[in-house]
């Protein structure tokens, strides 16, 4: 074509060469699989290696597709997770003094929440559904649970394994923003292990919400006819029949909550009383 006084012809070609363009979708899919495996069961050196490989694949994706904002976010999340793991590993080294452990755990939490913030921001900007924030929330809960059950249990017993109560409050906000019922139940299971008064209040609040929703389910399903008949046949309890049925519903709710929370440690008598009082 001719334009502005210049005409491009075949002699203007210097040489014909092959330009290889890699399919970034393959590298990206590989990175996602590796990252997901690290979320689900990557602990110790195996988890570190999975994250390292995932980061490499994310970077390869960005080399051929530098405008992929989703990949940029996930690469950043992976990098922050790697740094957090390094601090966790340093804190677990034999002979590390308690003060230094606390510093490492706080730095680890800082990186984990930086990754969660990136995931939350990317989720709001993306038109497609993403599970990065939910995965990060579970990764944080898993990290804290590991600390609580480890040798440093006494160090963070007050806030369930978190380096500070403030980080737990931040996690609560993240969970509330997802409106994910399963995540709320998992958070309840974690909060049940905390000793801080403000966290116990949050636990009470979540249990009330769960109880209110589950009460409708139980009322819809109804109480077993035999239970109602036995209650109504007791002499002198005609006025209290409905109350006895309500007690039965509450007991059913307590058991359901305990089953759903999936608390691996044996629930304490105090916790049973707390839940019973909330439902009463």
RAQUI-V224563 format. One record per pair of residues at least 6 apart in sequence whose C-alpha atoms are under 7 Angstrom apart, sorted by the first residue. I is the first residue (numbers start at 1). J is the second residue. If there is no record, write none. Layout:
i->(I | I)
j->(J | J)
//
This chain:
i->(1 | 1 | 22 | 24 | 24 | 24 | 27 | 27 | 27 | 27 | 28 | 28 | 28 | 30 | 31 | 31 | 31 | 31 | 34 | 34 | 34 | 35 | 35 | 35 | 38 | 38 | 38 | 39 | 39 | 48 | 51 | 51 | 55 | 55 | 55 | 58 | 58 | 62 | 73 | 73 | 77 | 77 | 80 | 80 | 80 | 81 | 81 | 81 | 83 | 84 | 84 | 84 | 85 | 87 | 87 | 87 | 87 | 88 | 88 | 88 | 91 | 91 | 91 | 102 | 105 | 106 | 109 | 112 | 116 | 116 | 119 | 119 | 120 | 123 | 144 | 144 | 144 | 145 | 147 | 147 | 148 | 148 | 148 | 148 | 156 | 156 | 157 | 157 | 158 | 158 | 158 | 159 | 159 | 159 | 159 | 160 | 160 | 160 | 162 | 175 | 175 | 185 | 185 | 186 | 188 | 188 | 188 | 189 | 189 | 189 | 191 | 191 | 191 | 192 | 194 | 208 | 211 | 211 | 228 | 231 | 231 | 232 | 232 | 250 | 250 | 254 | 254)
j->(7 | 8 | 64 | 61 | 64 | 65 | 57 | 58 | 60 | 61 | 57 | 58 | 61 | 57 | 54 | 55 | 57 | 58 | 50 | 51 | 54 | 50 | 51 | 54 | 47 | 50 | 51 | 135 | 139 | 82 | 78 | 82 | 75 | 78 | 79 | 71 | 75 | 68 | 118 | 122 | 115 | 118 | 111 | 112 | 115 | 111 | 112 | 115 | 111 | 108 | 111 | 112 | 108 | 104 | 105 | 107 | 108 | 104 | 105 | 108 | 101 | 104 | 105 | 163 | 163 | 163 | 163 | 140 | 133 | 136 | 132 | 133 | 133 | 130 | 160 | 161 | 162 | 161 | 153 | 161 | 156 | 157 | 160 | 161 | 162 | 163 | 194 | 195 | 194 | 195 | 196 | 165 | 194 | 195 | 196 | 190 | 193 | 194 | 168 | 183 | 184 | 260 | 261 | 261 | 203 | 206 | 261 | 261 | 262 | 263 | 199 | 200 | 203 | 203 | 200 | 278 | 253 | 279 | 245 | 241 | 244 | 238 | 241 | 279 | 280 | 275 | 276)
//
